[in-house]
Amino acid sequence: MERSALCLWDLLPIQIFSFLDVVTLCRCAQVSRAWNVLALDGSNWQRIDLFDFQRDIEGRVVENISKRCGGFLRKLSLRGCLGVGDSALSTCSSLSKFCPKLKHLDLASCTSITNLSLKALSEGCPLLEQLNISWCDQVTKDGIQALLEDEALKHIGAHCPELLTLNLQTCSQITDEGLLTICRGCPRLQSLCVSGCANITDANLNALGQNCPRLRILEVARCSQLTDLGFTSLARNCHELEKMDLEECVQITDSTLIQLSIYCPRLQVLSLSHCELITDDGIRHVGSGPCAHDRLEVIELDNCPLITDASLEHLKSCHSLERIELYDCQQITRAGIKRLRTMIRSRSVENFFQRSNSEIRLPGDLITAPPPPPSPPPAPSPASSPNTALTSKPPTQLRPLRTHCFQEHVFRKPTHCQLCNHMIVGNSKQGLRCKACKLGAHLWCSSELSQQQCNGKANERDEGGEDGEESLRSGEEEMGSQEREIEGAIHLASADDTMAQSIATNSKPRNNRQASLQERTR
């Protein structure tokens, strides 16, 4: 009985430490030797997200983490960590060697990652389920093949047969050859993003339909070689599709929408922006399909010049519809918008409709009482003022405040949000940009920025002013101190004769607003 109680007492501190975040664990690790052992116990490091330290994290820090707690590590996010690359690495080699149970790895925007990194991962991470290498534009089909096989394509099933999610957004060198191996070797694939991979063709859609019947999410924005034939094959075999991003698939017509309306009853999100061959007839089939009544929540029709108010009438049967995007649809009228809003009560219809300057309103806190009327001037004598009309000036009128007009944008280069200063990553639906001043923001940050004054192109010139530089420097100093805590804690684990001094005071506490924004970013 006493031995059992003693064991429970030994496990209690480890259980307490398991509730601490990365920064707190690193601070505790530098208090004493005993706390160092508890804080750096591998069971506390199963899920690690280093996005908050993206400016300062280098490959050697990740290597030390993998050596210390690799047997426990299940999920690792290195999003935006530009210091992690093949030049600093052995990083992926260390992950491959010491982290055999790794299941989720996020390398988004690690622009130095190349085929060598993926080849290293392929040698020792057989349980890998989710891999995000979006914005890693140095990765080619050879790197993908190396990840999925050791020596030859015939062994592909033995390497990553459990792969569920793969994000290859903007990996522009990916071709059919690399993706076909994924389709054939990963039958459980549920989510695939190849937006911006302009070299892929209908062959991949056919392979997905034949080999991946559980596919739920497909993002193929800006894949201009895809046609109705490929989507027909896909729709007839993948009946569980819930989200499809077909933005700028310029060759598709109403035929694709007909097939989706018949064979994909679970469709919830459909993006058809810049699909200029889509007409009212295609929207009619979507509005009358099995997904329309209870499933369809979002439909994006930006820059579809052939659709008219008739399409809005067809969408009235979509009772679950929450958002419609109608940027630059020249044949959509305000009368059609009004009729649709009375049916679906969706604010997003108007928010994404271009408004004229006459409809711009001042925010409530900027509307002030009109100035008192000027006192009437004394009546001039005819001799002194022969023509008052020539000298009088009209009263100055209050001009409407020009606020930001945000629209969804594909950020092709690493961009930071103007409000929270975090990198905008992921697929194109995670970023908005002002049409006038090109200011970038997360979707959840845009509501606050949309009430601020827009300076047009002048904002682009002022963006690098002294205030911005000072804010950037302070942010870098804060991130640098936190990164040094992590690095110091990891290195301390191997020291036997020295005792760390606590450096908790070096890290500035984050305010609640910034912490909330960072939590949303994750």
ZADO-9322 format. One line per 3 residues: number of its first residue (from 1); their letters; for each residue x, y, z of C-alpha. Coordinates in nm, 2 decimals. Layout:
# residues N
NUM> a> X,Y,Z  ...
//
This chain:
# residues 522
1> mer> 0.00,0.00,0.00  0.28,0.24,0.09  0.46,0.16,-0.23
4> sal> 0.15,0.23,-0.43  0.11,0.56,-0.26  0.47,0.65,-0.33
7> clw> 0.43,0.57,-0.70  0.13,0.80,-0.72  0.32,1.07,-0.54
10> dll> 0.60,1.04,-0.80  0.36,1.06,-1.09  0.17,1.36,-0.95
13> piq> 0.44,1.63,-1.05  0.46,1.49,-1.40  0.09,1.51,-1.43
16> ifs> 0.09,1.88,-1.31  0.37,1.97,-1.56  0.17,1.81,-1.85
19> fld> -0.08,2.11,-1.83  0.19,2.37,-1.90  0.26,2.53,-2.24
22> vvt> 0.60,2.53,-2.41  0.73,2.86,-2.27  0.63,2.77,-1.92
25> lcr> 0.79,2.43,-1.94  1.12,2.59,-2.05  1.11,2.84,-1.77
28> caq> 1.05,2.56,-1.51  1.33,2.36,-1.66  1.58,2.62,-1.55
31> vsr> 1.47,2.65,-1.19  1.64,2.34,-1.06  1.77,1.99,-1.16
34> awn> 1.46,1.82,-1.04  1.23,2.06,-1.23  1.45,2.02,-1.53
37> vla> 1.39,1.65,-1.53  1.01,1.69,-1.49  0.97,1.97,-1.74
40> ldg> 1.17,1.79,-2.01  1.00,1.45,-1.96  0.91,1.33,-2.31
43> snw> 0.55,1.28,-2.21  0.50,1.66,-2.19  0.63,1.71,-2.54
46> qri> 0.39,1.50,-2.75  0.24,1.80,-2.93  0.47,2.10,-3.01
49> dlf> 0.37,2.41,-3.20  0.66,2.65,-3.27  0.46,2.90,-3.48
52> dfq> 0.50,3.17,-3.21  0.88,3.15,-3.25  0.89,3.13,-3.63
55> rdi> 1.13,3.42,-3.66  1.40,3.27,-3.44  1.38,2.89,-3.44
58> egr> 1.67,2.72,-3.61  1.73,2.36,-3.71  1.95,2.28,-3.41
61> vve> 1.67,2.36,-3.17  1.44,2.11,-3.34  1.72,1.86,-3.35
64> nis> 1.76,1.88,-2.97  1.39,1.85,-2.91  1.37,1.54,-3.13
67> krc> 1.66,1.38,-2.94  1.52,1.46,-2.60  1.16,1.36,-2.65
70> ggf> 1.14,1.19,-2.99  0.99,0.87,-2.86  0.68,1.06,-2.75
73> lrk> 0.65,1.32,-3.02  0.33,1.28,-3.22  0.26,1.63,-3.36
76> lsl> 0.51,1.90,-3.46  0.43,2.23,-3.63  0.71,2.44,-3.78
79> rgc> 0.49,2.67,-3.98  0.68,2.98,-4.09  1.01,2.88,-3.93
82> lgv> 1.23,3.01,-4.21  1.54,2.91,-4.02  1.46,2.55,-4.07
85> gds> 1.60,2.42,-4.40  1.84,2.19,-4.55  2.13,2.42,-4.49
88> als> 2.07,2.41,-4.11  1.96,2.05,-4.11  2.00,1.74,-4.03
91> tcs> 1.67,1.86,-3.88  1.46,1.62,-4.08  1.72,1.35,-4.04
94> sls> 1.69,1.39,-3.67  1.31,1.37,-3.69  1.34,1.06,-3.90
97> kfc> 1.59,0.90,-3.67  1.45,0.98,-3.33  1.07,1.03,-3.39
100> pkl> 0.93,0.70,-3.53  0.58,0.78,-3.39  0.54,1.11,-3.56
103> khl> 0.20,1.14,-3.72  0.14,1.51,-3.79  0.41,1.74,-3.94
106> dla> 0.35,2.09,-4.06  0.63,2.25,-4.26  0.42,2.52,-4.43
109> sct> 0.62,2.82,-4.55  0.95,2.66,-4.46  1.08,2.78,-4.79
112> sit> 1.43,2.62,-4.75  1.28,2.27,-4.74  1.38,2.07,-5.05
115> nls> 1.36,1.71,-5.18  1.65,1.62,-4.94  1.43,1.69,-4.64
118> lka> 1.15,1.47,-4.77  1.39,1.19,-4.85  1.52,1.20,-4.49
121> lse> 1.17,1.18,-4.35  1.08,0.89,-4.57  1.35,0.68,-4.41
124> gcp> 1.21,0.68,-4.05  0.85,0.81,-4.01  0.63,0.52,-4.12
127> lle> 0.33,0.63,-3.92  0.31,0.98,-4.08  -0.06,1.07,-4.15
130> qln> -0.07,1.44,-4.21  0.20,1.64,-4.39  0.18,2.01,-4.49
133> isw> 0.44,2.14,-4.72  0.24,2.43,-4.87  0.45,2.72,-4.99
136> cdq> 0.76,2.49,-5.01  0.83,2.59,-5.37  1.16,2.40,-5.39
139> vtk> 0.99,2.06,-5.35  0.94,1.87,-5.68  0.79,1.53,-5.78
142> dgi> 1.11,1.36,-5.69  1.07,1.47,-5.33  0.72,1.35,-5.31
145> qal> 0.82,1.01,-5.45  1.10,0.98,-5.21  0.86,1.05,-4.92
148> led> 0.63,0.77,-5.03  0.88,0.51,-5.12  1.22,0.39,-5.03
151> eal> 1.36,0.26,-5.36  1.09,0.21,-5.61  0.73,0.30,-5.67
154> khi> 0.62,-0.06,-5.61  0.69,-0.01,-5.24  0.47,0.29,-5.21
157> gah> 0.20,0.12,-5.01  0.45,0.01,-4.74  0.56,0.36,-4.66
160> cpe> 0.26,0.59,-4.60  -0.06,0.38,-4.66  -0.23,0.56,-4.37
163> llt> -0.19,0.91,-4.52  -0.52,1.11,-4.47  -0.43,1.47,-4.54
166> lnl> -0.18,1.62,-4.79  -0.13,1.99,-4.87  0.09,2.07,-5.17
169> qtc> -0.04,2.43,-5.23  0.18,2.63,-5.46  0.44,2.36,-5.51
172> sqi> 0.45,2.46,-5.87  0.69,2.19,-5.99  0.46,1.91,-5.90
175> tde> 0.34,1.71,-6.20  0.11,1.41,-6.27  0.39,1.17,-6.21
178> gll> 0.43,1.26,-5.85  0.06,1.29,-5.76  -0.03,0.96,-5.93
181> tic> 0.19,0.77,-5.69  0.00,0.94,-5.40  -0.34,0.85,-5.54
184> rgc> -0.24,0.48,-5.59  -0.05,0.44,-5.26  -0.28,0.62,-5.02
187> prl> -0.63,0.48,-5.05  -0.75,0.64,-4.72  -0.67,0.99,-4.85
190> qsl> -0.95,1.23,-4.73  -0.81,1.58,-4.80  -0.59,1.69,-5.09
193> cvs> -0.48,2.05,-5.17  -0.29,2.10,-5.49  -0.40,2.47,-5.55
196> gca> -0.14,2.64,-5.77  0.00,2.32,-5.91  -0.07,2.42,-6.27
199> nit> 0.10,2.12,-6.43  -0.16,1.86,-6.31  -0.42,1.72,-6.55
202> dan> -0.74,1.51,-6.56  -0.52,1.20,-6.51  -0.50,1.29,-6.14
205> lna> -0.88,1.34,-6.11  -0.93,1.00,-6.27  -0.68,0.84,-6.03
208> lgq> -0.84,1.00,-5.73  -1.18,0.87,-5.83  -1.05,0.52,-5.88
211> ncp> -0.83,0.49,-5.57  -0.95,0.74,-5.31  -1.33,0.69,-5.26
214> rlr> -1.32,0.85,-4.91  -1.20,1.19,-5.04  -1.39,1.47,-4.87
217> ile> -1.19,1.78,-4.95  -1.03,1.87,-5.28  -0.87,2.21,-5.35
220> var> -0.75,2.26,-5.71  -0.76,2.64,-5.74  -0.56,2.77,-6.04
223> csq> -0.52,2.43,-6.20  -0.61,2.55,-6.54  -0.56,2.22,-6.73
226> ltd> -0.85,2.04,-6.55  -1.16,1.98,-6.75  -1.52,1.85,-6.73
229> lgf> -1.40,1.50,-6.81  -1.18,1.47,-6.51  -1.44,1.61,-6.27
232> tsl> -1.70,1.38,-6.41  -1.49,1.08,-6.33  -1.42,1.22,-5.98
235> arn> -1.78,1.29,-5.90  -1.90,0.95,-6.01  -1.67,0.78,-5.77
238> che> -1.61,1.01,-5.47  -1.96,1.05,-5.32  -1.84,1.18,-4.98
241> lek> -1.70,1.51,-5.12  -1.78,1.80,-4.88  -1.56,2.09,-5.00
244> mdl> -1.44,2.17,-5.35  -1.23,2.47,-5.44  -1.24,2.50,-5.82
247> eec> -1.13,2.87,-5.84  -0.97,2.96,-6.18  -1.03,2.61,-6.33
250> vqi> -1.12,2.80,-6.64  -1.21,2.51,-6.86  -1.49,2.37,-6.66
253> tds> -1.85,2.43,-6.77  -2.20,2.36,-6.65  -2.13,1.99,-6.71
256> tli> -1.92,1.97,-6.40  -2.19,2.12,-6.19  -2.44,1.88,-6.32
259> qls> -2.23,1.58,-6.22  -2.16,1.73,-5.88  -2.53,1.79,-5.82
262> iyc> -2.61,1.43,-5.90  -2.33,1.23,-5.73  -2.21,1.45,-5.44
265> prl> -2.51,1.49,-5.20  -2.28,1.60,-4.91  -2.13,1.91,-5.07
268> qvl> -2.11,2.20,-4.83  -1.86,2.44,-4.97  -1.82,2.51,-5.35
271> sls> -1.59,2.78,-5.50  -1.64,2.86,-5.86  -1.47,3.20,-5.87
274> hce> -1.32,3.30,-6.21  -1.49,3.00,-6.38  -1.60,3.21,-6.66
277> lit> -1.79,2.94,-6.85  -2.04,2.87,-6.57  -2.40,2.99,-6.65
280> ddg> -2.74,3.00,-6.48  -2.82,2.65,-6.60  -2.53,2.51,-6.40
283> irh> -2.63,2.69,-6.09  -2.99,2.57,-6.14  -2.87,2.21,-6.12
286> vgs> -2.68,2.29,-5.80  -2.98,2.46,-5.65  -3.21,2.16,-5.72
289> gpc> -2.96,1.89,-5.63  -2.97,1.68,-5.31  -2.70,1.89,-5.14
292> ahd> -2.90,2.21,-5.18  -3.17,2.18,-4.92  -2.97,2.08,-4.61
295> rle> -2.60,2.07,-4.69  -2.47,2.36,-4.91  -2.34,2.64,-4.68
298> vie> -2.10,2.84,-4.90  -2.09,2.91,-5.27  -1.84,3.15,-5.43
301> ldn> -1.92,3.30,-5.77  -1.67,3.59,-5.80  -1.60,3.70,-6.15
304> cpl> -1.85,3.47,-6.32  -1.96,3.70,-6.60  -2.24,3.48,-6.74
307> itd> -2.45,3.43,-6.43  -2.75,3.66,-6.38  -3.02,3.72,-6.12
310> asl> -3.17,3.39,-6.23  -2.89,3.21,-6.05  -2.99,3.38,-5.73
313> ehl> -3.35,3.26,-5.78  -3.22,2.90,-5.82  -3.03,2.93,-5.49
316> ksc> -3.34,3.02,-5.28  -3.39,2.65,-5.21  -3.06,2.63,-5.03
319> hsl> -3.19,2.67,-4.68  -2.85,2.61,-4.51  -2.67,2.87,-4.72
322> eri> -2.46,3.10,-4.50  -2.24,3.29,-4.75  -2.25,3.39,-5.12
325> ely> -1.96,3.57,-5.28  -2.05,3.78,-5.59  -1.75,4.01,-5.66
328> dcq> -1.75,4.15,-6.01  -2.05,3.96,-6.14  -2.16,4.23,-6.39
331> qit> -2.51,4.08,-6.46  -2.61,4.05,-6.09  -2.83,4.34,-5.99
334> rag> -2.92,4.49,-5.65  -3.28,4.40,-5.69  -3.17,4.03,-5.72
337> ikr> -2.96,4.07,-5.41  -3.25,4.21,-5.22  -3.48,3.93,-5.32
340> lrt> -3.23,3.67,-5.22  -3.16,3.83,-4.88  -3.53,3.82,-4.79
343> mir> -3.52,3.45,-4.84  -3.20,3.33,-4.68  -3.12,3.62,-4.44
346> srs> -2.75,3.61,-4.52  -2.55,3.92,-4.44  -2.26,3.79,-4.64
349> ven> -2.44,3.85,-4.97  -2.42,4.23,-4.92  -2.08,4.22,-4.76
352> ffq> -1.92,4.07,-5.07  -2.12,4.28,-5.32  -1.95,4.59,-5.46
355> rsn> -2.11,4.90,-5.32  -2.11,5.24,-5.49  -1.96,5.55,-5.32
358> sei> -2.31,5.69,-5.26  -2.38,5.40,-5.02  -2.07,5.43,-4.81
361> rlp> -2.16,5.53,-4.46  -1.96,5.67,-4.18  -1.90,5.45,-3.87
364> gdl> -2.12,5.55,-3.58  -1.84,5.68,-3.37  -1.73,5.92,-3.65
367> ita> -2.07,6.08,-3.71  -2.06,6.42,-3.54  -2.32,6.69,-3.49
370> ppp> -2.34,6.93,-3.79  -2.16,7.26,-3.73  -2.39,7.56,-3.62
373> pps> -2.51,7.76,-3.92  -2.30,8.07,-3.98  -2.45,8.40,-3.88
376> ppp> -2.59,8.59,-4.17  -2.35,8.85,-4.31  -2.44,9.22,-4.30
379> aps> -2.62,9.33,-4.60  -2.37,9.49,-4.83  -2.44,9.82,-5.00
382> pas> -2.47,9.81,-5.38  -2.17,10.03,-5.42  -1.93,9.82,-5.21
385> spn> -2.04,9.48,-5.35  -2.17,9.50,-5.70  -2.18,9.11,-5.75
388> tal> -2.18,8.89,-5.44  -2.21,8.57,-5.65  -1.85,8.61,-5.77
391> tsk> -1.70,8.62,-5.42  -1.91,8.37,-5.23  -1.79,8.01,-5.17
394> ppt> -2.01,7.71,-5.10  -1.98,7.56,-4.75  -1.74,7.27,-4.71
397> qlr> -1.92,6.94,-4.71  -1.82,6.63,-4.50  -1.67,6.37,-4.73
400> plr> -1.74,6.01,-4.66  -1.47,5.82,-4.48  -1.30,5.57,-4.71
403> thc> -1.26,5.24,-4.53  -1.09,4.92,-4.63  -1.27,4.70,-4.88
406> fqe> -1.14,4.35,-4.82  -1.16,4.06,-5.06  -1.01,3.71,-5.06
409> hvf> -0.67,3.69,-5.20  -0.41,3.43,-5.29  -0.09,3.54,-5.12
412> rkp> 0.19,3.40,-5.33  0.47,3.53,-5.10  0.50,3.51,-4.72
415> thc> 0.28,3.80,-4.58  0.21,3.91,-4.23  -0.13,4.02,-4.10
418> qlc> -0.15,4.40,-4.05  -0.33,4.36,-3.71  -0.17,4.06,-3.54
421> nhm> 0.16,4.06,-3.73  0.14,3.68,-3.78  0.21,3.52,-4.11
424> ivg> -0.08,3.45,-4.33  -0.05,3.08,-4.42  -0.26,2.79,-4.54
427> nsk> -0.49,2.80,-4.84  -0.62,3.11,-5.01  -0.93,3.13,-4.80
430> qgl> -0.72,3.23,-4.49  -0.62,3.57,-4.63  -0.80,3.89,-4.72
433> rck> -0.65,4.20,-4.89  -0.78,4.55,-4.93  -0.86,4.63,-5.29
436> ack> -0.73,4.98,-5.26  -0.42,4.98,-5.04  -0.33,4.61,-5.07
439> lga> -0.32,4.57,-4.69  -0.32,4.20,-4.59  -0.51,4.04,-4.29
442> hlw> -0.65,3.72,-4.15  -1.02,3.67,-4.20  -1.08,3.70,-3.82
445> css> -0.87,4.02,-3.81  -1.04,4.20,-4.09  -1.36,4.30,-3.90
448> els> -1.16,4.54,-3.68  -0.94,4.67,-3.97  -1.25,4.73,-4.19
451> qqq> -1.35,5.02,-3.98  -1.02,5.20,-4.02  -0.95,5.46,-4.28
454> cng> -0.80,5.34,-4.60  -0.53,5.57,-4.75  -0.53,5.40,-5.09
457> kan> -0.18,5.36,-5.24  -0.03,5.59,-4.98  -0.06,5.31,-4.73
460> erd> 0.18,5.10,-4.93  0.44,5.38,-4.91  0.39,5.44,-4.54
463> egg> 0.39,5.07,-4.45  0.76,5.07,-4.37  0.77,5.38,-4.15
466> edg> 0.94,5.43,-3.82  0.65,5.31,-3.61  0.63,4.99,-3.80
469> ees> 1.00,4.93,-3.77  0.99,4.99,-3.40  0.70,4.75,-3.35
472> lrs> 0.88,4.49,-3.56  1.20,4.53,-3.36  1.01,4.49,-3.03
475> gee> 0.83,4.18,-3.16  1.16,4.03,-3.27  1.32,4.09,-2.93
478> emg> 1.03,3.93,-2.75  1.03,3.62,-2.98  1.41,3.60,-2.95
481> sqe> 1.40,3.59,-2.57  1.14,3.31,-2.57  1.34,3.12,-2.83
484> rei> 1.65,3.15,-2.61  1.45,3.00,-2.32  1.36,2.70,-2.53
487> ega> 1.71,2.65,-2.66  1.86,2.70,-2.31  1.62,2.45,-2.16
490> ihl> 1.70,2.18,-2.42  2.07,2.23,-2.38  2.04,2.23,-2.00
493> asa> 1.91,1.87,-2.01  2.26,1.74,-2.10  2.45,1.94,-1.83
496> ddt> 2.54,1.74,-1.52  2.73,1.99,-1.30  2.57,2.33,-1.36
499> maq> 2.24,2.48,-1.24  2.03,2.71,-1.46  1.93,3.05,-1.36
502> sia> 1.57,3.13,-1.42  1.52,3.38,-1.71  1.15,3.41,-1.68
505> tns> 1.17,3.78,-1.65  1.33,3.80,-2.00  1.00,3.71,-2.16
508> kpr> 0.74,3.98,-2.17  0.38,3.86,-2.09  0.15,3.88,-2.39
511> nnr> -0.17,4.07,-2.35  -0.51,3.89,-2.37  -0.59,4.03,-2.72
514> qas> -0.27,3.91,-2.88  -0.30,3.57,-2.71  -0.65,3.54,-2.84
517> lqe> -0.54,3.62,-3.20  -0.25,3.37,-3.18  -0.49,3.10,-3.06
520> rtr> -0.72,3.17,-3.36  -0.42,3.14,-3.59  -0.36,2.79,-3.47
//
